Amino acid sequence: MNKKILWSALVLAPQLVFAQSGAAQTGVSVYGVVDMALSSYRGEGAGSRTMLTSGGNQASRLGFKGREDLGDGLAAGFELESGLNTDTGAGQASNTNNQPSGTVNANGAITFNRKSYVYLEGKDWGQLRLGRDYTPAFWNLFAYDPFRVGAGISGHVLNGTTVTGFRASNAVGYFSPGCTSFACKGVFFQGMLASGENASTGATKRDGNVYSFRLGYGGENFDLAVASATTKNAAVGDFRQSNLGGSYTWQGHRLMALVGENKTGLPVASLDGTSRGRFWQVGAWVSTGLGYIPVSYMQLKRNDVADSSARKLAVGYVHPLSKRTTLYGTYAHVTNKGAIRLPVSSGSELGPVPVRGGSASGFDLGIRHVF
């Protein structure tokens, strides 16, 4: 019973069906996560900051999804998912063209920035999606990072070079049968082509175009996947993200490992002339019976003029009160060297950014409720 509660707490709870029409398997559902934490982050040379943060254990969101059985093994459906800053009630930014110029929602209105797609699915040939979605290369970062969000997340993306480190708009995606998220069985494949939708002339005509794939195998208690994504960008000679990850599960415990490289064809001046960041990470979920202990250690090295590097250690505890409600705590410490200024977290709630080569640390104490 304890294991059932534990693994149920790691994924979204069953959704509430609020409208149905047509065939028995046709329906629309609403689902979401409300996650709030008391966080305190410090950056060397930049002081500390205590705040309420949204998404310390799982990203807060509101979503709608629908599915219709078309018969003969065919189905059609959609999913719309909006990221929420639940500490203020504001929405999150999205992007229209996979380029910095396409960033929208400066006023915090609701956008379906996390997912916005329609799909057609065949039992024998897989699923085809059209719209905004996660890139296949992101799924490895999600699947093999024990924390995924909050103070424990690892800084795999070379910030400042791309807006497609996690998702892409204007995308056509393919998923092999039974593999529509990060957890798949048997041999699986995920692919994506996305467009920057620029005019067909000029040096930047391909900017924002994204090409990504993920190939792997999921066994009974282990999985392994390799993934890559290229975002065209004339100014930096394109952004390329590659990674390889795997995990092994036994007796309620899960061991994870991840290695990858993010690179540009040209040095990035805003990142001290770096064109490559290589990282590796090992982590685990250690079952305690009812709850579990996430732990991870990451090292990142850049080829900038200062030969910069960073190390991050994170540990926490996650305690389900029920299938829907969970308490958690996380502590993380970052050691930077050279020109790197990696803060303890990421996104809008990253906390104080340390001085060049300065350390950072922080903790989250929070509650998560899924519906």
TAKAJO-V853206 format. One record per residue. N is the residue number from 1. RES is the residue in one small letter. SS is DSSP state (H for helix, E for strand, L for the rest). PSI is psi in whole degrees, -180 to 180 (NA if undefined). D_LAST is the distance of its C-alpha to the last C-alpha in Angstrom with 2 decimals. Layout:
<<N:RES:SS:PSI:D_LAST> <N:RES:SS:PSI:D_LAST>>
//
This chain:
<<1:m:L:-40:20.55> <2:n:H:-41:20.13> <3:k:H:-37:19.94> <4:k:H:-43:17.25> <5:i:H:-41:15.02> <6:l:H:-54:16.18> <7:w:H:-28:15.56> <8:s:H:-33:12.12> <9:a:H:-16:11.29> <10:l:L:-12:12.96> <11:v:L:170:10.78> <12:l:L:143:7.31> <13:a:L:161:5.91> <14:p:L:138:7.19> <15:q:L:159:6.30> <16:l:E:118:7.44> <17:v:E:120:11.09> <18:f:E:-8:12.62> <19:a:E:139:16.02> <20:q:L:148:18.47> <21:s:L:158:22.08> <22:g:L:-135:24.92> <23:a:L:163:24.68> <24:a:L:-29:22.46> <25:q:L:14:20.61> <26:t:L:132:20.00> <27:g:E:166:16.72> <28:v:E:137:14.41> <29:s:E:154:10.61> <30:v:E:141:8.21> <31:y:E:169:5.38> <32:g:E:175:5.36> <33:v:E:131:6.43> <34:v:E:110:8.51> <35:d:E:124:11.37> <36:m:E:137:14.68> <37:a:E:149:17.94> <38:l:E:117:21.47> <39:s:E:146:23.59> <40:s:E:116:27.34> <41:y:E:147:29.04> <42:r:E:142:32.79> <43:g:E:127:35.00> <44:e:L:128:38.69> <45:g:L:-3:40.84> <46:a:L:6:37.94> <47:g:E:-161:36.98> <48:s:E:165:33.56> <49:r:E:127:30.51> <50:t:E:133:27.99> <51:m:E:164:24.86> <52:l:E:129:21.17> <53:t:E:153:19.45> <54:s:E:120:16.14> <55:g:L:50:14.88> <56:g:L:-21:17.05> <57:n:L:-35:15.19> <58:q:L:138:12.82> <59:a:L:129:13.25> <60:s:L:142:11.12> <61:r:E:163:10.31> <62:l:E:128:9.42> <63:g:E:156:10.18> <64:f:E:138:11.73> <65:k:E:150:13.41> <66:g:E:155:16.06> <67:r:E:139:18.57> <68:e:E:129:21.89> <69:d:E:117:24.20> <70:l:E:-4:27.66> <71:g:E:162:29.62> <72:d:L:34:31.93> <73:g:L:6:29.16> <74:l:E:148:28.06> <75:a:E:152:24.65> <76:a:E:154:23.57> <77:g:E:-174:20.31> <78:f:E:164:18.70> <79:e:E:132:15.89> <80:l:E:122:15.52> <81:e:E:124:13.59> <82:s:E:129:14.43> <83:g:E:140:14.77> <84:l:E:138:14.40> <85:n:E:91:16.67> <86:t:L:-13:14.63> <87:d:L:-22:17.84> <88:t:L:-14:19.56> <89:g:L:4:17.16> <90:a:E:156:19.15> <91:g:E:-177:18.43> <92:q:L:162:19.96> <93:a:L:152:23.10> <94:s:E:-171:23.62> <95:n:E:137:26.89> <96:t:L:-22:28.94> <97:n:L:17:31.60> <98:n:L:27:30.69> <99:q:L:156:33.27> <100:p:H:-31:33.34> <101:s:H:-16:34.81> <102:g:H:6:31.71> <103:t:E:130:29.31> <104:v:E:163:27.73> <105:n:L:57:25.73> <106:a:L:-18:27.91> <107:n:L:5:26.70> <108:g:L:21:22.98> <109:a:L:164:21.93> <110:i:L:128:18.79> <111:t:L:155:19.62> <112:f:L:65:17.91> <113:n:L:-25:19.43> <114:r:L:-46:17.22> <115:k:E:143:17.60> <116:s:E:89:19.52> <117:y:E:161:21.21> <118:v:E:150:22.39> <119:y:E:158:23.46> <120:l:E:132:25.91> <121:e:E:138:25.71> <122:g:E:137:28.40> <123:k:L:-34:28.10> <124:d:L:-22:31.28> <125:w:L:-9:31.27> <126:g:E:-155:27.73> <127:q:E:136:25.66> <128:l:E:127:27.00> <129:r:E:146:24.84> <130:l:E:123:26.08> <131:g:E:-151:24.63> <132:r:E:132:23.02> <133:d:E:171:21.50> <134:y:E:144:21.76> <135:t:L:149:25.35> <136:p:H:-35:26.15> <137:a:H:-26:27.78> <138:f:H:-34:24.61> <139:w:H:-33:22.91> <140:n:H:-39:25.43> <141:l:H:-37:24.70> <142:f:H:-45:21.01> <143:a:H:-33:21.79> <144:y:L:15:24.54> <145:d:L:119:23.62> <146:p:L:-20:22.27> <147:f:L:-45:20.60> <148:r:L:-41:19.77> <149:v:L:178:19.02> <150:g:H:-162:20.27> <151:a:H:-25:23.68> <152:g:H:-12:23.93> <153:i:L:145:23.70> <154:s:L:146:27.09> <155:g:L:79:28.95> <156:h:L:-25:29.80> <157:v:L:137:30.31> <158:l:L:91:33.64> <159:n:L:142:32.34> <160:g:L:-8:34.44> <161:t:L:-20:35.38> <162:t:L:153:32.51> <163:v:L:11:29.32> <164:t:L:25:28.24> <165:g:L:-24:27.50> <166:f:L:-43:23.87> <167:r:E:162:23.65> <168:a:E:144:26.25> <169:s:E:168:26.60> <170:n:E:43:28.86> <171:a:E:149:28.20> <172:v:E:120:29.04> <173:g:E:148:27.28> <174:y:E:139:28.03> <175:f:E:129:26.19> <176:s:L:161:28.11> <177:p:L:132:26.92> <178:g:L:17:23.86> <179:c:L:70:23.24> <180:t:L:10:20.69> <181:s:L:-147:19.11> <182:f:L:-22:20.64> <183:a:L:115:20.86> <184:c:L:158:23.70> <185:k:L:146:26.34> <186:g:E:-167:30.04> <187:v:E:132:31.68> <188:f:E:160:29.37> <189:f:E:139:29.88> <190:q:E:137:27.93> <191:g:E:154:29.89> <192:m:E:139:29.58> <193:l:E:129:32.10> <194:a:E:154:31.28> <195:s:L:141:33.67> <196:g:L:-12:34.65> <197:e:L:44:36.22> <198:n:L:165:39.37> <199:a:L:154:42.79> <200:s:L:11:44.88> <201:t:L:159:47.51> <202:g:L:163:47.74> <203:a:L:-25:46.91> <204:t:L:19:43.17> <205:k:L:-24:42.71> <206:r:L:-3:40.49> <207:d:L:136:38.44> <208:g:L:-8:34.69> <209:n:L:136:35.21> <210:v:E:136:33.00> <211:y:E:122:33.80> <212:s:E:149:31.49> <213:f:E:161:31.14> <214:r:E:130:29.65> <215:l:E:133:31.47> <216:g:E:-173:30.74> <217:y:E:134:30.65> <218:g:E:117:28.06> <219:g:L:-169:29.63> <220:e:L:-42:28.53> <221:n:L:20:27.98> <222:f:E:159:28.85> <223:d:E:160:28.34> <224:l:E:136:30.35> <225:a:E:144:30.09> <226:v:E:144:32.23> <227:a:E:157:31.17> <228:s:E:151:32.86> <229:a:E:138:32.41> <230:t:E:126:35.15> <231:t:E:120:34.73> <232:k:L:134:38.05> <233:n:L:108:39.36> <234:a:L:-33:43.09> <235:a:L:-32:43.24> <236:v:L:10:42.08> <237:g:L:32:43.23> <238:d:L:153:39.72> <239:f:E:126:36.78> <240:r:E:128:36.23> <241:q:E:122:33.39> <242:s:E:143:33.95> <243:n:E:159:32.29> <244:l:E:130:32.41> <245:g:E:163:29.94> <246:g:E:166:29.40> <247:s:E:158:27.84> <248:y:E:131:28.87> <249:t:E:134:26.82> <250:w:E:135:28.51> <251:q:L:40:27.70> <252:g:L:-7:24.17> <253:h:E:153:25.60> <254:r:E:123:25.33> <255:l:E:134:28.11> <256:m:E:147:27.70> <257:a:E:146:30.39> <258:l:E:136:30.58> <259:v:E:143:33.63> <260:g:E:174:34.09> <261:e:E:135:36.11> <262:n:E:129:35.50> <263:k:E:157:38.70> <264:t:E:158:40.41> <265:g:E:-24:43.79> <266:l:E:153:45.21> <267:p:E:147:44.91> <268:v:E:114:42.45> <269:a:H:-40:44.35> <270:s:H:-13:41.36> <271:l:H:38:40.47> <272:d:L:34:44.01> <273:g:L:13:45.27> <274:t:E:150:42.91> <275:s:E:0:42.32> <276:r:E:135:40.55> <277:g:E:123:37.96> <278:r:E:141:37.62> <279:f:E:159:35.11> <280:w:E:154:34.19> <281:q:E:140:31.51> <282:v:E:145:31.01> <283:g:E:176:28.03> <284:a:E:156:26.30> <285:w:E:115:23.45> <286:v:E:113:25.44> <287:s:E:136:23.89> <288:t:L:13:24.73> <289:g:L:-79:23.60> <290:l:L:-45:20.30> <291:g:L:-165:19.60> <292:y:E:159:21.23> <293:i:E:112:23.47> <294:p:E:139:23.10> <295:v:E:143:26.51> <296:s:E:154:28.15> <297:y:E:129:31.52> <298:m:E:143:32.31> <299:q:E:136:35.61> <300:l:E:135:36.21> <301:k:E:132:39.71> <302:r:E:156:40.94> <303:n:L:37:44.36> <304:d:L:-179:45.00> <305:v:L:-21:48.32> <306:a:L:6:47.31> <307:d:L:52:46.12> <308:s:L:155:42.80> <309:s:E:165:40.26> <310:a:E:149:37.21> <311:r:E:143:35.70> <312:k:E:131:32.30> <313:l:E:131:31.27> <314:a:E:143:27.78> <315:v:E:148:26.54> <316:g:E:-172:23.54> <317:y:E:135:21.70> <318:v:E:124:18.08> <319:h:E:104:17.40> <320:p:E:130:14.35> <321:l:L:-24:14.24> <322:s:L:-173:11.90> <323:k:L:-19:9.77> <324:r:L:-26:6.77> <325:t:E:133:9.29> <326:t:E:139:12.22> <327:l:E:148:15.49> <328:y:E:160:17.69> <329:g:E:144:21.06> <330:t:E:139:23.01> <331:y:E:139:26.65> <332:a:E:150:28.45> <333:h:E:134:32.05> <334:v:E:131:33.62> <335:t:E:112:37.36> <336:n:E:148:38.73> <337:k:E:147:42.29> <338:g:L:-130:44.37> <339:a:L:-7:42.81> <340:i:L:142:39.11> <341:r:L:48:36.95> <342:l:L:120:33.60> <343:p:L:179:31.30> <344:v:L:-29:28.83> <345:s:L:-163:25.72> <346:s:L:173:25.33> <347:g:H:-151:24.38> <348:s:H:-13:24.45> <349:e:H:37:23.88> <350:l:L:-17:26.56> <351:g:L:-176:28.63> <352:p:L:133:32.45> <353:v:L:124:34.11> <354:p:L:169:37.00> <355:v:L:168:40.57> <356:r:L:123:41.87> <357:g:L:6:41.75> <358:g:L:158:40.09> <359:s:L:166:37.47> <360:a:E:151:33.94> <361:s:E:167:31.57> <362:g:E:172:28.52> <363:f:E:156:25.61> <364:d:E:136:21.93> <365:l:E:116:20.61> <366:g:E:-180:16.95> <367:i:E:140:13.59> <368:r:E:134:10.24> <369:h:E:130:6.81> <370:v:E:151:3.79> <371:f:L:NA:0.00>>
//
